[in-house]
Amino acid sequence: MRVIAIFRQSSSPRYNADVGSRHAKLLLLLLLATSALLEAQEVRVVDLWNVNQRTDLRFPPAPSDCIDGEPCVGGGVGGLSVADGAPDPSDPRALGIALDRLTPTDITLDAFETEFRLLNTGLAPISVPVWPHLSDLQPSSESQPFSYLSLALEVRLSSTGPAQASGVGWVELYGSAEREDTILTLKPGEWVRVKAKVKLHTWPTKPMAAQLRGDFWFHDNVFKPRIGGSFTEAVNVYPNHTLFPAIAVHFSPTHHAEPESQPHRP
C-alpha cells in the first residue's frame, strides 16, 4: 500500500512550518493505522453456539424463619448501580463489532446464529474478557467480593422503512484478572471471532424490513455479596466505538419455538 502526501507551498516560512507539522502528525497517524491493518489477524475463536452460559453468583443465605413440617419459601435481595460517563475522542483505544454472518436473515423472536468479530480498531492494545461463564470467576467463599469485566456484544435492529422502530439483543463475555485465561489483550488490528445464538430482548411490534448492526457495552464490575443478597457496582468502560456496515434483514415479531426467560440488561 502506498501513502502519498501532498503539501501546498506558501511564501510564509512560519505558515509552512505549521502546516508541515500538522501534515507530519496526520501522516504518522495514517501510517500507524495502515500498519495495524496490514498486521490484522484473528487470534481466538469463542464458540457459544452449543454453550449454556453459567452466570449465577452465590451469596450467604439469610437466616431462615421456616418451621419444620410447614411450607417455606426463601429468597434473596439483589441490586445494581452503573456509573456512567462518555467516550474521550483522544483515547487511542477503540473497539468495533462487525457482524460477519447471520443465519437466517428472516429473523423472529427466536434465537438466530451470529458471528461477531470483536476488533481492536484503535492505536493501542486493549484487554477484553473472553470467558463465557461468570460463575467460574467467583471465589470459593460465597462471602468474598470480587471484581470482573463484562463485555456485551450487541445486535441492534433498526427499521429501514418510514416507520421508526428498533430492538436489541446481546450476548456477554466475562473475565477476571485472577484468571489469566479469561482476559485477552488485543493489539491494534487483532480480533476475536465470537459465534453465538442471539435473541432480541426488545423488539418492534410489527413485521418490517430492517437492518442489524453490531455494537457493544463494556463494564468493570465489583460483586459484593451480603447475607441474603448481593449488590453489584458497575463502571462503564469507554473505548471509542467503530461502526461497521449493517446486514439487511426482515423481522417478524413471532415465535417458532417455546419462549425462554429474558436476561436482565445491566
C-alpha positions as CSV (number, residue, x, y, z in Angstrom):
1,M,0.0,0.0,0.0
2,R,1.4,3.4,-1.0
3,V,0.7,6.6,1.0
4,I,1.0,9.8,-0.9
5,A,1.2,13.2,1.0
6,I,0.7,16.4,-1.0
7,F,1.8,19.7,0.6
8,R,0.8,23.1,-0.7
9,Q,3.6,25.7,-0.6
10,S,3.2,29.2,0.9
11,S,5.5,32.3,0.9
12,S,5.4,32.4,4.7
13,P,8.1,30.3,6.5
14,R,6.0,30.2,9.7
15,Y,2.9,29.1,7.8
16,N,4.9,26.4,6.0
17,A,6.3,25.2,9.4
18,D,2.9,25.0,11.0
19,V,1.3,23.2,8.0
20,G,4.2,20.9,7.7
21,S,4.0,19.9,11.3
22,R,0.2,19.2,11.1
23,H,0.7,17.2,7.9
24,A,3.5,15.2,9.5
25,K,1.3,14.3,12.5
26,L,-1.6,13.2,10.2
27,L,0.8,11.2,8.1
28,L,2.2,9.5,11.2
29,L,-1.3,8.5,12.4
30,L,-2.2,7.3,8.9
31,L,1.0,5.1,8.8
32,L,0.2,3.7,12.2
33,A,-3.3,2.8,11.2
34,T,-2.2,1.3,7.9
35,S,0.4,-0.8,9.8
36,A,-2.2,-2.1,12.2
37,L,-4.5,-3.1,9.3
38,L,-1.7,-4.8,7.4
39,E,-0.9,-6.9,10.6
40,A,-4.6,-7.6,11.3
41,Q,-5.3,-11.2,12.3
42,E,-7.7,-13.4,14.2
43,V,-6.2,-14.5,17.5
44,R,-9.1,-16.5,19.0
45,V,-12.5,-18.1,18.4
46,V,-15.1,-18.2,21.1
47,D,-17.8,-20.7,20.1
48,L,-21.0,-20.3,22.2
49,W,-23.4,-22.0,19.8
50,N,-23.9,-25.0,22.0
51,V,-22.9,-23.5,25.3
52,N,-25.3,-22.8,28.2
53,Q,-23.7,-19.9,30.0
54,R,-23.5,-20.1,33.8
55,T,-24.0,-16.6,35.3
56,D,-25.5,-17.3,38.7
57,L,-23.4,-15.9,41.7
58,R,-23.6,-17.1,45.2
59,F,-24.2,-15.2,48.5
60,P,-24.6,-16.1,52.1
61,P,-28.1,-17.3,52.8
62,A,-30.4,-15.3,55.1
63,P,-31.4,-16.8,58.5
64,S,-34.4,-19.0,58.0
65,D,-37.7,-18.4,59.8
66,C,-39.1,-21.7,58.5
67,I,-40.9,-24.1,60.8
68,D,-40.3,-27.8,60.4
69,G,-43.2,-29.5,58.6
70,E,-44.6,-26.3,57.1
71,P,-44.2,-24.8,53.6
72,C,-41.4,-22.2,53.4
73,V,-40.1,-20.1,50.6
74,G,-36.8,-18.3,50.8
75,G,-35.2,-15.7,48.6
76,G,-32.5,-13.0,48.3
77,V,-32.3,-9.3,47.5
78,G,-30.0,-8.0,44.8
79,G,-29.1,-4.6,43.5
80,L,-27.0,-2.9,40.7
81,S,-25.6,0.5,40.2
82,V,-23.9,1.7,37.0
83,A,-21.6,4.7,36.9
84,D,-21.9,6.5,33.6
85,G,-19.6,8.7,31.6
86,A,-18.7,9.4,28.0
87,P,-16.0,8.4,25.5
88,D,-12.9,10.5,25.0
89,P,-12.2,11.1,21.3
90,S,-8.5,11.4,22.1
91,D,-8.4,8.0,23.7
92,P,-6.2,5.8,21.5
93,R,-8.3,2.7,22.5
94,A,-11.2,1.7,20.2
95,L,-13.3,-1.4,19.6
96,G,-15.6,-2.3,16.7
97,I,-18.1,-5.2,16.5
98,A,-18.6,-6.5,13.0
99,L,-21.4,-8.9,12.1
100,D,-19.7,-11.3,9.7
101,R,-22.5,-13.9,9.5
102,L,-26.2,-14.1,10.3
103,T,-28.5,-17.1,9.9
104,P,-31.3,-16.7,9.0
105,T,-31.8,-13.2,7.8
106,D,-35.6,-13.6,8.2
107,I,-35.5,-13.2,11.9
108,T,-38.2,-13.7,14.5
109,L,-38.2,-13.7,18.3
110,D,-36.3,-17.0,18.3
111,A,-32.6,-17.2,18.5
112,F,-30.5,-16.7,15.4
113,E,-26.9,-17.7,14.7
114,T,-24.5,-14.8,14.7
115,E,-20.8,-14.5,14.1
116,F,-19.3,-11.4,15.7
117,R,-15.8,-10.0,15.0
118,L,-14.5,-8.2,18.1
119,L,-11.8,-6.0,16.6
120,N,-9.3,-3.6,18.1
121,T,-9.7,-0.6,15.8
122,G,-7.6,1.7,17.9
123,L,-3.9,2.6,18.1
124,A,-3.2,1.0,21.5
125,P,-3.6,-2.5,22.9
126,I,-6.8,-3.2,24.8
127,S,-7.8,-6.0,27.2
128,V,-11.2,-7.7,26.7
129,P,-12.9,-10.5,28.5
130,V,-13.4,-13.8,26.6
131,W,-14.9,-16.2,29.1
132,P,-18.5,-17.4,28.7
133,H,-19.2,-18.3,32.4
134,L,-19.4,-15.6,35.1
135,S,-20.0,-18.3,37.8
136,D,-16.5,-19.7,37.2
137,L,-14.9,-16.3,38.3
138,Q,-16.4,-16.2,41.8
139,P,-14.0,-17.1,44.6
140,S,-14.7,-20.3,46.6
141,S,-16.0,-18.3,49.5
142,E,-19.6,-17.0,48.9
143,S,-18.9,-14.1,51.2
144,Q,-15.9,-12.7,49.3
145,P,-16.3,-9.7,47.0
146,F,-14.6,-9.9,43.6
147,S,-14.0,-7.8,40.5
148,Y,-14.7,-8.8,36.9
149,L,-15.0,-7.4,33.4
150,S,-18.1,-7.9,31.3
151,L,-18.4,-7.2,27.6
152,A,-21.8,-7.4,25.9
153,L,-21.8,-8.0,22.1
154,E,-24.9,-6.4,20.8
155,V,-27.1,-6.7,17.7
156,R,-29.1,-3.5,17.2
157,L,-32.2,-3.8,15.0
158,S,-33.5,-0.7,13.2
159,S,-36.2,-0.2,10.6
160,T,-35.2,0.8,7.1
161,G,-38.7,1.9,6.3
162,P,-40.5,5.2,7.0
163,A,-41.7,4.0,10.5
164,Q,-39.1,4.3,13.2
165,A,-38.7,1.1,15.2
166,S,-35.8,-0.6,17.0
167,G,-34.8,-3.6,19.0
168,V,-31.7,-5.1,20.7
169,G,-30.2,-8.4,21.6
170,W,-26.9,-9.4,23.1
171,V,-24.5,-12.0,24.5
172,E,-22.0,-11.3,27.3
173,L,-18.4,-12.4,27.9
174,Y,-16.6,-12.2,31.3
175,G,-13.1,-12.0,32.6
176,S,-11.1,-11.6,35.8
177,A,-7.5,-10.6,36.5
178,E,-7.4,-13.6,38.8
179,R,-7.8,-15.9,35.8
180,E,-5.4,-15.1,33.0
181,D,-7.2,-17.3,30.6
182,T,-10.3,-15.3,30.8
183,I,-8.9,-12.0,29.5
184,L,-7.1,-11.4,26.2
185,T,-5.1,-8.3,25.2
186,L,-5.7,-7.4,21.6
187,K,-3.1,-5.5,19.7
188,P,-4.2,-2.9,17.1
189,G,-5.8,-4.8,14.2
190,E,-6.3,-8.1,16.1
191,W,-9.7,-9.6,16.6
192,V,-11.6,-12.4,18.3
193,R,-14.4,-14.2,16.5
194,V,-17.4,-15.0,18.7
195,K,-20.1,-17.4,17.5
196,A,-23.3,-17.2,19.4
197,K,-27.0,-17.7,19.3
198,V,-28.7,-14.4,20.0
199,K,-32.3,-13.4,20.7
200,L,-33.8,-9.9,20.6
201,H,-34.8,-8.8,24.1
202,T,-36.6,-5.7,22.9
203,W,-38.3,-5.6,19.5
204,P,-40.9,-3.8,17.3
205,T,-44.5,-4.9,17.4
206,K,-44.9,-5.2,13.6
207,P,-43.2,-7.0,10.8
208,M,-40.8,-4.8,8.8
209,A,-37.7,-4.6,6.6
210,A,-34.8,-3.7,8.9
211,Q,-31.1,-3.9,9.4
212,L,-28.8,-5.4,12.1
213,R,-25.6,-3.7,13.2
214,G,-23.1,-4.8,15.8
215,D,-22.2,-2.7,18.9
216,F,-21.1,-3.2,22.5
217,W,-21.1,-2.1,26.1
218,F,-18.2,-2.7,28.4
219,H,-18.4,-2.8,32.3
220,D,-15.8,-3.0,35.1
221,N,-17.8,-4.6,37.9
222,V,-17.4,-5.4,41.6
223,F,-19.8,-8.1,43.1
224,K,-20.5,-7.6,46.8
225,P,-22.3,-10.5,48.5
226,R,-24.2,-9.9,51.7
227,I,-26.3,-12.0,53.9
228,G,-29.5,-12.8,52.0
229,G,-28.5,-11.0,48.8
230,S,-25.8,-9.1,46.8
231,F,-25.0,-5.8,45.2
232,T,-23.0,-5.1,42.0
233,E,-21.2,-1.9,41.3
234,A,-20.5,-1.4,37.6
235,V,-18.5,1.3,35.9
236,N,-18.8,1.9,32.2
237,V,-15.5,1.4,30.2
238,Y,-15.4,3.8,27.3
239,P,-13.1,2.9,24.4
240,N,-14.2,4.6,21.3
241,H,-16.7,2.9,19.1
242,T,-16.1,1.9,15.4
243,L,-19.2,1.2,13.4
244,F,-19.2,-1.5,10.7
245,P,-21.8,-2.0,7.9
246,A,-25.2,-3.4,8.8
247,I,-26.8,-6.5,7.5
248,A,-30.3,-6.3,5.8
249,V,-32.9,-8.5,7.4
250,H,-36.7,-9.0,7.6
251,F,-38.1,-9.0,11.1
252,S,-41.4,-10.6,12.3
253,P,-42.5,-10.5,15.9
254,T,-43.4,-14.2,16.1
255,H,-42.2,-17.3,17.8
256,H,-41.4,-20.7,16.2
257,A,-40.2,-22.2,19.4
258,E,-41.1,-22.2,23.1
259,P,-40.2,-18.8,24.7
260,E,-37.3,-18.6,27.1
261,S,-36.7,-16.3,30.0
262,Q,-35.3,-12.9,29.2
263,P,-31.9,-11.9,30.7
264,H,-31.5,-8.7,32.7
265,R,-29.6,-5.9,30.9
266,P,-27.3,-4.0,33.2
